[in-house]
Amino acid sequence: MRTWQRVLLVPVVVSAVAGTVGAVSIHRMTTGKLDHGRVFTATSGPLTVKAGELFSIEVSAYRTAGDIWTVADPAPDSAVVRTVGDEYVRTIGLKDLPGLSALDGAGALGSGGHYYFVFRAAGNPGRTTVTLHVDYRDHEGWTFSGEPERTRRQFTVQVD
């Protein structure tokens, strides 16, 4: 192999390795560890699932701005659905890259992410309510368009 070919080969190999490492890193950051089952993304409303089915409720959020969603009291009836877990999964976009966050005027908020609240329907038919809530925004008295959907979301889960 000629010297000039070796000189060109080194940056190509380094770029390929860096690209692969970057892609794997982004994939790990944007993929949750929990199995989400069937994902519901509605703002609020009725959800129908089968007995024993794994399902989740997805809520968009900007965690860096205080959007920390939780299941509000009262907890859903455990005879109808059982809580499996919850997790926050980041969304990676152009505005998350250094120097590009000003593209949308959001500054440090970036692309945000999604909370997944994962449940398993019990073995018997029934109905319960799941209420999700952003406590921080209510306590701070912040107002946003779309209130109260921005701070509280309520779902009626019907297990058939």
TAVEN-V117250 format. One record per residue. N is the residue number from 1. PHI is phi in whole degrees, 0 to 359 (* if undefined). Layout:
N | PHI
N | PHI
This chain:
1 | *
2 | 286
3 | 300
4 | 295
5 | 290
6 | 294
7 | 297
8 | 286
9 | 292
10 | 300
11 | 295
12 | 295
13 | 295
14 | 298
15 | 297
16 | 296
17 | 295
18 | 298
19 | 297
20 | 294
21 | 298
22 | 297
23 | 296
24 | 295
25 | 298
26 | 296
27 | 300
28 | 295
29 | 287
30 | 254
31 | 240
32 | 288
33 | 270
34 | 273
35 | 282
36 | 272
37 | 61
38 | 282
39 | 260
40 | 255
41 | 241
42 | 295
43 | 294
44 | 199
45 | 133
46 | 277
47 | 233
48 | 243
49 | 229
50 | 269
51 | 304
52 | 83
53 | 286
54 | 270
55 | 212
56 | 218
57 | 248
58 | 258
59 | 229
60 | 288
61 | 202
62 | 248
63 | 300
64 | 293
65 | 262
66 | 101
67 | 282
68 | 246
69 | 280
70 | 221
71 | 277
72 | 276
73 | 284
74 | 283
75 | 294
76 | 299
77 | 297
78 | 290
79 | 284
80 | 254
81 | 224
82 | 245
83 | 285
84 | 266
85 | 162
86 | 213
87 | 203
88 | 254
89 | 239
90 | 289
91 | 254
92 | 253
93 | 221
94 | 303
95 | 289
96 | 272
97 | 278
98 | 306
99 | 86
100 | 249
101 | 294
102 | 279
103 | 304
104 | 249
105 | 76
106 | 275
107 | 62
108 | 281
109 | 292
110 | 64
111 | 273
112 | 76
113 | 182
114 | 219
115 | 268
116 | 240
117 | 256
118 | 256
119 | 227
120 | 236
121 | 292
122 | 293
123 | 284
124 | 246
125 | 297
126 | 173
127 | 220
128 | 210
129 | 243
130 | 247
131 | 244
132 | 255
133 | 211
134 | 253
135 | 296
136 | 304
137 | 295
138 | 295
139 | 293
140 | 276
141 | 75
142 | 289
143 | 239
144 | 223
145 | 297
146 | 90
147 | 302
148 | 272
149 | 300
150 | 281
151 | 243
152 | 212
153 | 227
154 | 237
155 | 233
156 | 263
157 | 258
158 | 252
159 | 261
160 | 261
